[in-house]
Amino acid sequence: MKTIPAPINFDERKLVSSDEENFSEYSASFSSPLTTAIAENNTVPVSLFLPKNVPTPMPVSVVLHYLGASDLRVERAMATDLAQQGVATLIVVLPYHLQRSPKGVRSGELAIQPDPSKLIETMTQSVLDVRRAVDFIERQPELDSNRIGLAGTSLGSIVAALAYAVDTRFKVVAFMLGGADLAHILWSSSRVGVQREILRGKGYNEERLREALISIEPLTYLKGREPAPSLAIGAKYDTVIPPEDTRKLIAALPDCQSVWLDTGHYGGIFVQHRIIRTVTQFLARRLKNETFKIPASLAAPTLRVGATVDTDSGFQVAIGLDLWKANRHGSLFSSLIITPRGPALFFGAKVHSNISIGVMAKPRRISPGILWSIVL
């Protein structure tokens, strides 16, 4: 996995847009160091954002998107925020996403296949593409190759963990909703249930999969990596990247600051601006050798979708907003529940990751009830 991509000559970047005060955006592309059977996947598109009126060479951050991204709005918002703080951004499109997905196939559909050899190939290609993107940065006269940051979301965060682990040119790194221990993620994630069942049908269990994926496991390489400033944002009720796997990543990073959302994997959308601002401030300040104080909380609401069953109203679909939690795990909590038959207060205890038992309080009556829910 520590393979270094062969040097290449990069094509000229092309100006996409520019304004007088903020930044200029350029597009570029280069050949992936790893050639696959799908031609579209073998060219890596990148977008470079250069802030205006900033002394050069300026710091820069590579930004990686999430699984299945159909656009780059979040990454572009990060680039805009970084430009305002005097930091350039290079957005890299990951394998089998956007322009790299063949016609008729959804963006990201081929990125996680139920075959360890394919998983190794895709993750290897992802990391080699990111490393070649750093080579591209080193060819840009406005950019400081000694001040390169890296940030990723979800799948992009996992790729970032492995790229950071094997390439010491990254001096600062931020992980949003990511983790380590790929086998446990694949064996537990709600996002890859179909792939998991196919792997199980092929005779794989979690331990056998862990052995098969050791060459692309971030934890394999992080232990020997020279420490650098890092930031991790996790979600307490994440079913896509289990919180325990986020903690494994944090534990492998000696100089890591972390903050946890009171949400699942997708609830961060309600505080997206605050997340982006936190990450970009961290990158900008640490790339400039300035201190960064992480917020104690990002104050995201805990929203649930699911169903309730109680002796008064029977089965109903429901949406809930948590009002109180007894501890950081939310094992004992209360939630305002909205159902087709009106609102109720649920007070209960979690007995399974998605099932809680308690009471439903409605006007002038209380009844025992069960809440099945997924935290967004």
C-alpha positions as a Python dict, from the first residue, in 0.01 Angstrom:
ca = {
    (1, 'M'): (0, 0, 0),
    (2, 'K'): (301, 228, 34),
    (3, 'T'): (349, 213, -343),
    (4, 'I'): (438, 554, -484),
    (5, 'P'): (270, 643, -815),
    (6, 'A'): (508, 690, -1107),
    (7, 'P'): (586, 1053, -1198),
    (8, 'I'): (391, 1196, -1492),
    (9, 'N'): (364, 1523, -1680),
    (10, 'F'): (37, 1696, -1593),
    (11, 'D'): (-175, 1876, -1851),
    (12, 'E'): (-238, 2247, -1809),
    (13, 'R'): (-520, 2340, -1576),
    (14, 'K'): (-817, 2525, -1730),
    (15, 'L'): (-986, 2831, -1584),
    (16, 'V'): (-1352, 2765, -1504),
    (17, 'S'): (-1453, 3088, -1329),
    (18, 'S'): (-1302, 3384, -1149),
    (19, 'D'): (-1409, 3692, -959),
    (20, 'E'): (-1222, 3997, -840),
    (21, 'E'): (-1226, 3935, -464),
    (22, 'N'): (-1272, 3568, -371),
    (23, 'F'): (-1112, 3292, -577),
    (24, 'S'): (-1047, 3146, -919),
    (25, 'E'): (-1163, 2793, -998),
    (26, 'Y'): (-966, 2569, -1234),
    (27, 'S'): (-1037, 2221, -1368),
    (28, 'A'): (-776, 1960, -1448),
    (29, 'S'): (-745, 1584, -1486),
    (30, 'F'): (-477, 1318, -1493),
    (31, 'S'): (-446, 946, -1554),
    (32, 'S'): (-504, 721, -1255),
    (33, 'P'): (-190, 529, -1155),
    (34, 'L'): (-403, 212, -1151),
    (35, 'T'): (-582, 110, -1471),
    (36, 'T'): (-918, -68, -1440),
    (37, 'A'): (-1144, -236, -1695),
    (38, 'I'): (-1376, 67, -1700),
    (39, 'A'): (-1229, 342, -1917),
    (40, 'E'): (-1421, 627, -1751),
    (41, 'N'): (-1274, 533, -1415),
    (42, 'N'): (-916, 569, -1532),
    (43, 'T'): (-916, 950, -1555),
    (44, 'V'): (-919, 1152, -1231),
    (45, 'P'): (-1097, 1490, -1250),
    (46, 'V'): (-991, 1754, -996),
    (47, 'S'): (-1107, 2108, -919),
    (48, 'L'): (-858, 2364, -790),
    (49, 'F'): (-975, 2673, -598),
    (50, 'L'): (-715, 2948, -562),
    (51, 'P'): (-806, 3236, -327),
    (52, 'K'): (-735, 3592, -440),
    (53, 'N'): (-506, 3841, -270),
    (54, 'V'): (-320, 3576, -68),
    (55, 'P'): (62, 3564, -38),
    (56, 'T'): (212, 3274, -231),
    (57, 'P'): (303, 3000, -196),
    (58, 'M'): (-22, 2941, -5),
    (59, 'P'): (-139, 2641, 201),
    (60, 'V'): (-376, 2395, 32),
    (61, 'S'): (-610, 2114, 138),
    (62, 'V'): (-720, 1808, -58),
    (63, 'V'): (-1092, 1737, -6),
    (64, 'L'): (-1264, 1399, -66),
    (65, 'H'): (-1639, 1336, -97),
    (66, 'Y'): (-1875, 1073, 46),
    (67, 'L'): (-2000, 743, -104),
    (68, 'G'): (-2253, 791, -382),
    (69, 'A'): (-2199, 1165, -421),
    (70, 'S'): (-2410, 1297, -709),
    (71, 'D'): (-2257, 1644, -690),
    (72, 'L'): (-1981, 1828, -504),
    (73, 'R'): (-2185, 2096, -327),
    (74, 'V'): (-2050, 2017, 19),
    (75, 'E'): (-1691, 2008, -103),
    (76, 'R'): (-1736, 2333, -297),
    (77, 'A'): (-1880, 2496, 15),
    (78, 'M'): (-1566, 2387, 201),
    (79, 'A'): (-1349, 2529, -78),
    (80, 'T'): (-1530, 2864, -59),
    (81, 'D'): (-1487, 2875, 319),
    (82, 'L'): (-1119, 2784, 295),
    (83, 'A'): (-1061, 3049, 29),
    (84, 'Q'): (-1197, 3312, 266),
    (85, 'Q'): (-930, 3200, 514),
    (86, 'G'): (-646, 3211, 260),
    (87, 'V'): (-625, 2837, 189),
    (88, 'A'): (-649, 2677, -157),
    (89, 'T'): (-851, 2359, -215),
    (90, 'L'): (-813, 2063, -449),
    (91, 'I'): (-1129, 1849, -478),
    (92, 'V'): (-1058, 1497, -606),
    (93, 'V'): (-1328, 1271, -755),
    (94, 'L'): (-1296, 920, -615),
    (95, 'P'): (-1311, 599, -824),
    (96, 'Y'): (-1647, 508, -982),
    (97, 'H'): (-1807, 841, -885),
    (98, 'L'): (-1952, 1124, -1095),
    (99, 'Q'): (-1758, 1146, -1426),
    (100, 'R'): (-1573, 826, -1333),
    (101, 'S'): (-1892, 616, -1329),
    (102, 'P'): (-1981, 443, -1657),
    (103, 'K'): (-2293, 551, -1842),
    (104, 'G'): (-2611, 405, -1695),
    (105, 'V'): (-2450, 329, -1357),
    (106, 'R'): (-2522, 540, -1047),
    (107, 'S'): (-2238, 742, -901),
    (108, 'G'): (-2057, 523, -649),
    (109, 'E'): (-2253, 207, -730),
    (110, 'L'): (-1935, 16, -818),
    (111, 'A'): (-1720, 160, -539),
    (112, 'I'): (-1799, -109, -280),
    (113, 'Q'): (-1828, -452, -437),
    (114, 'P'): (-1873, -780, -243),
    (115, 'D'): (-1534, -912, -345),
    (116, 'P'): (-1219, -851, -133),
    (117, 'S'): (-997, -833, -441),
    (118, 'K'): (-1220, -560, -588),
    (119, 'L'): (-1229, -375, -256),
    (120, 'I'): (-850, -383, -242),
    (121, 'E'): (-825, -263, -602),
    (122, 'T'): (-1067, 27, -548),
    (123, 'M'): (-912, 141, -220),
    (124, 'T'): (-562, 111, -366),
    (125, 'Q'): (-666, 315, -667),
    (126, 'S'): (-829, 576, -440),
    (127, 'V'): (-512, 623, -239),
    (128, 'L'): (-285, 628, -544),
    (129, 'D'): (-512, 890, -702),
    (130, 'V'): (-489, 1105, -389),
    (131, 'R'): (-111, 1070, -383),
    (132, 'R'): (-90, 1169, -749),
    (133, 'A'): (-312, 1468, -664),
    (134, 'V'): (-38, 1574, -421),
    (135, 'D'): (212, 1542, -706),
    (136, 'F'): (-15, 1778, -902),
    (137, 'I'): (-13, 2023, -610),
    (138, 'E'): (367, 2018, -608),
    (139, 'R'): (365, 2137, -970),
    (140, 'Q'): (149, 2445, -899),
    (141, 'P'): (368, 2749, -827),
    (142, 'E'): (105, 2922, -611),
    (143, 'L'): (82, 2629, -368),
    (144, 'D'): (306, 2545, -73),
    (145, 'S'): (394, 2175, -89),
    (146, 'N'): (508, 2189, 274),
    (147, 'R'): (161, 2291, 393),
    (148, 'I'): (-83, 2036, 256),
    (149, 'G'): (-397, 1934, 443),
    (150, 'L'): (-647, 1654, 381),
    (151, 'A'): (-1017, 1620, 463),
    (152, 'G'): (-1279, 1359, 380),
    (153, 'T'): (-1641, 1272, 454),
    (154, 'S'): (-1767, 916, 518),
    (155, 'L'): (-1604, 702, 244),
    (156, 'G'): (-1380, 1000, 170),
    (157, 'S'): (-1278, 998, 534),
    (158, 'I'): (-1180, 630, 517),
    (159, 'V'): (-975, 695, 203),
    (160, 'A'): (-822, 998, 377),
    (161, 'A'): (-720, 784, 676),
    (162, 'L'): (-530, 542, 454),
    (163, 'A'): (-377, 812, 234),
    (164, 'Y'): (-266, 1010, 539),
    (165, 'A'): (-121, 695, 696),
    (166, 'V'): (107, 621, 401),
    (167, 'D'): (194, 971, 276),
    (168, 'T'): (372, 1206, 517),
    (169, 'R'): (329, 1502, 283),
    (170, 'F'): (-7, 1558, 453),
    (171, 'K'): (63, 1785, 750),
    (172, 'V'): (-294, 1826, 881),
    (173, 'V'): (-596, 1596, 842),
    (174, 'A'): (-969, 1612, 921),
    (175, 'F'): (-1212, 1319, 926),
    (176, 'M'): (-1588, 1371, 904),
    (177, 'L'): (-1806, 1067, 988),
    (178, 'G'): (-1524, 824, 919),
    (179, 'G'): (-1359, 535, 1096),
    (180, 'A'): (-1110, 251, 1084),
    (181, 'D'): (-1134, -130, 1096),
    (182, 'L'): (-1279, -186, 749),
    (183, 'A'): (-1395, -540, 821),
    (184, 'H'): (-1606, -430, 1118),
    (185, 'I'): (-1749, -137, 921),
    (186, 'L'): (-1848, -365, 633),
    (187, 'W'): (-1986, -627, 870),
    (188, 'S'): (-2191, -376, 1071),
    (189, 'S'): (-2285, -87, 840),
    (190, 'S'): (-2648, -36, 742),
    (191, 'R'): (-2525, 102, 407),
    (192, 'V'): (-2381, -224, 269),
    (193, 'G'): (-2627, -492, 375),
    (194, 'V'): (-2657, -642, 26),
    (195, 'Q'): (-2281, -666, -18),
    (196, 'R'): (-2245, -819, 329),
    (197, 'E'): (-2496, -1096, 251),
    (198, 'I'): (-2313, -1180, -73),
    (199, 'L'): (-1983, -1196, 117),
    (200, 'R'): (-2145, -1420, 377),
    (201, 'G'): (-2269, -1646, 97),
    (202, 'K'): (-1908, -1673, -25),
    (203, 'G'): (-1801, -1804, 314),
    (204, 'Y'): (-1669, -1482, 466),
    (205, 'N'): (-1716, -1377, 825),
    (206, 'E'): (-1582, -1064, 987),
    (207, 'E'): (-1249, -1216, 1090),
    (208, 'R'): (-1181, -1374, 751),
    (209, 'L'): (-1265, -1043, 583),
    (210, 'R'): (-1030, -860, 821),
    (211, 'E'): (-746, -1090, 718),
    (212, 'A'): (-828, -1038, 350),
    (213, 'L'): (-830, -657, 379),
    (214, 'I'): (-524, -609, 599),
    (215, 'S'): (-327, -452, 311),
    (216, 'I'): (-576, -163, 285),
    (217, 'E'): (-662, -129, 656),
    (218, 'P'): (-573, 220, 786),
    (219, 'L'): (-487, 79, 1130),
    (220, 'T'): (-214, -131, 966),
    (221, 'Y'): (-20, 185, 879),
    (222, 'L'): (-132, 454, 1124),
    (223, 'K'): (65, 306, 1415),
    (224, 'G'): (394, 387, 1242),
    (225, 'R'): (294, 727, 1110),
    (226, 'E'): (461, 1043, 1240),
    (227, 'P'): (188, 1228, 1434),
    (228, 'A'): (29, 1538, 1283),
    (229, 'P'): (-262, 1760, 1394),
    (230, 'S'): (-591, 1583, 1326),
    (231, 'L'): (-961, 1639, 1381),
    (232, 'A'): (-1241, 1382, 1388),
    (233, 'I'): (-1615, 1450, 1384),
    (234, 'G'): (-1824, 1144, 1472),
    (235, 'A'): (-2194, 1071, 1515),
    (236, 'K'): (-2307, 903, 1837),
    (237, 'Y'): (-2589, 705, 1673),
    (238, 'D'): (-2427, 631, 1338),
    (239, 'T'): (-2537, 305, 1175),
    (240, 'V'): (-2331, 359, 858),
    (241, 'I'): (-1992, 408, 1025),
    (242, 'P'): (-2031, 256, 1374),
    (243, 'P'): (-1917, 496, 1650),
    (244, 'E'): (-1680, 232, 1787),
    (245, 'D'): (-1494, 240, 1454),
    (246, 'T'): (-1469, 619, 1470),
    (247, 'R'): (-1318, 575, 1818),
    (248, 'K'): (-1066, 323, 1679),
    (249, 'L'): (-953, 585, 1430),
    (250, 'I'): (-927, 854, 1699),
    (251, 'A'): (-728, 619, 1925),
    (252, 'A'): (-477, 564, 1641),
    (253, 'L'): (-415, 940, 1607),
    (254, 'P'): (-195, 1073, 1892),
    (255, 'D'): (-268, 1440, 1820),
    (256, 'C'): (-641, 1416, 1747),
    (257, 'Q'): (-915, 1657, 1857),
    (258, 'S'): (-1269, 1519, 1836),
    (259, 'V'): (-1629, 1629, 1866),
    (260, 'W'): (-1944, 1416, 1852),
    (261, 'L'): (-2280, 1491, 1694),
    (262, 'D'): (-2601, 1383, 1872),
    (263, 'T'): (-2716, 1231, 1543),
    (264, 'G'): (-2685, 938, 1311),
    (265, 'H'): (-2485, 943, 988),
    (266, 'Y'): (-2717, 1181, 805),
    (267, 'G'): (-2826, 1416, 1083),
    (268, 'G'): (-2524, 1639, 1032),
    (269, 'I'): (-2712, 1801, 744),
    (270, 'F'): (-2904, 2005, 1003),
    (271, 'V'): (-2580, 2167, 1122),
    (272, 'Q'): (-2386, 2135, 797),
    (273, 'H'): (-2266, 2494, 799),
    (274, 'R'): (-2124, 2456, 1152),
    (275, 'I'): (-1949, 2132, 1060),
    (276, 'I'): (-1794, 2285, 749),
    (277, 'R'): (-1689, 2595, 942),
    (278, 'T'): (-1530, 2384, 1218),
    (279, 'V'): (-1334, 2172, 970),
    (280, 'T'): (-1218, 2462, 756),
    (281, 'Q'): (-1109, 2668, 1058),
    (282, 'F'): (-915, 2369, 1188),
    (283, 'L'): (-741, 2315, 853),
    (284, 'A'): (-666, 2682, 796),
    (285, 'R'): (-532, 2751, 1142),
    (286, 'R'): (-325, 2437, 1179),
    (287, 'L'): (-179, 2475, 826),
    (288, 'K'): (-71, 2824, 934),
    (289, 'N'): (76, 2690, 1261),
    (290, 'E'): (-194, 2863, 1466),
    (291, 'T'): (-383, 2713, 1758),
    (292, 'F'): (-734, 2576, 1715),
    (293, 'K'): (-985, 2525, 1994),
    (294, 'I'): (-1250, 2272, 1906),
    (295, 'P'): (-1609, 2353, 2009),
    (296, 'A'): (-1746, 2146, 2295),
    (297, 'S'): (-2053, 2065, 2087),
    (298, 'L'): (-2202, 2131, 1745),
    (299, 'A'): (-2558, 2122, 1891),
    (300, 'A'): (-2720, 1896, 1633),
    (301, 'P'): (-3077, 1775, 1701),
    (302, 'T'): (-3141, 1403, 1750),
    (303, 'L'): (-3417, 1317, 1501),
    (304, 'R'): (-3573, 973, 1470),
    (305, 'V'): (-3787, 806, 1205),
    (306, 'G'): (-3964, 478, 1269),
    (307, 'A'): (-4277, 337, 1423),
    (308, 'T'): (-4446, 298, 1760),
    (309, 'V'): (-4668, 31, 1910),
    (310, 'D'): (-4865, 99, 2228),
    (311, 'T'): (-5178, -38, 2394),
    (312, 'D'): (-5376, 279, 2329),
    (313, 'S'): (-5315, 351, 1957),
    (314, 'G'): (-5164, 30, 1819),
    (315, 'F'): (-4906, 50, 1538),
    (316, 'Q'): (-4819, 389, 1387),
    (317, 'V'): (-4541, 541, 1180),
    (318, 'A'): (-4362, 811, 1376),
    (319, 'I'): (-4111, 1093, 1370),
    (320, 'G'): (-3935, 1188, 1694),
    (321, 'L'): (-3720, 1464, 1839),
    (322, 'D'): (-3519, 1375, 2150),
    (323, 'L'): (-3570, 1615, 2439),
    (324, 'W'): (-3353, 1452, 2707),
    (325, 'K'): (-3088, 1183, 2746),
    (326, 'A'): (-2958, 1030, 3068),
    (327, 'N'): (-2607, 969, 2930),
    (328, 'R'): (-2391, 1013, 2621),
    (329, 'H'): (-2506, 677, 2482),
    (330, 'G'): (-2873, 778, 2496),
    (331, 'S'): (-2967, 446, 2655),
    (332, 'L'): (-3237, 622, 2860),
    (333, 'F'): (-3416, 910, 2688),
    (334, 'S'): (-3736, 1098, 2617),
    (335, 'S'): (-3859, 1198, 2273),
    (336, 'L'): (-4142, 1409, 2133),
    (337, 'I'): (-4318, 1173, 1893),
    (338, 'I'): (-4538, 1287, 1606),
    (339, 'T'): (-4778, 1026, 1463),
    (340, 'P'): (-5082, 1040, 1232),
    (341, 'R'): (-5300, 1033, 1547),
    (342, 'G'): (-5127, 1321, 1713),
    (343, 'P'): (-4824, 1396, 1933),
    (344, 'A'): (-4702, 1202, 2234),
    (345, 'L'): (-4407, 1192, 2470),
    (346, 'F'): (-4209, 870, 2477),
    (347, 'F'): (-4000, 787, 2786),
    (348, 'G'): (-3796, 472, 2744),
    (349, 'A'): (-3480, 267, 2755),
    (350, 'K'): (-3291, 130, 2458),
    (351, 'V'): (-3286, -251, 2456),
    (352, 'H'): (-3137, -287, 2106),
    (353, 'S'): (-2967, -51, 1863),
    (354, 'N'): (-3306, 38, 1710),
    (355, 'I'): (-3561, -76, 1970),
    (356, 'S'): (-3666, 101, 2292),
    (357, 'I'): (-3928, 4, 2551),
    (358, 'G'): (-4109, 253, 2772),
    (359, 'V'): (-4431, 449, 2804),
    (360, 'M'): (-4622, 679, 2569),
    (361, 'A'): (-4770, 986, 2741),
    (362, 'K'): (-5067, 1147, 2567),
    (363, 'P'): (-5325, 1398, 2693),
    (364, 'R'): (-5495, 1240, 2998),
    (365, 'R'): (-5354, 891, 2939),
    (366, 'I'): (-5032, 691, 2961),
    (367, 'S'): (-4975, 353, 2802),
    (368, 'P'): (-4682, 111, 2769),
    (369, 'G'): (-4517, 124, 2430),
    (370, 'I'): (-4234, 19, 2200),
    (371, 'L'): (-4044, 254, 1972),
    (372, 'W'): (-3853, 122, 1671),
    (373, 'S'): (-3646, 402, 1523),
    (374, 'I'): (-3340, 500, 1325),
    (375, 'V'): (-3158, 818, 1422),
    (376, 'L'): (-3091, 1035, 1119),
}
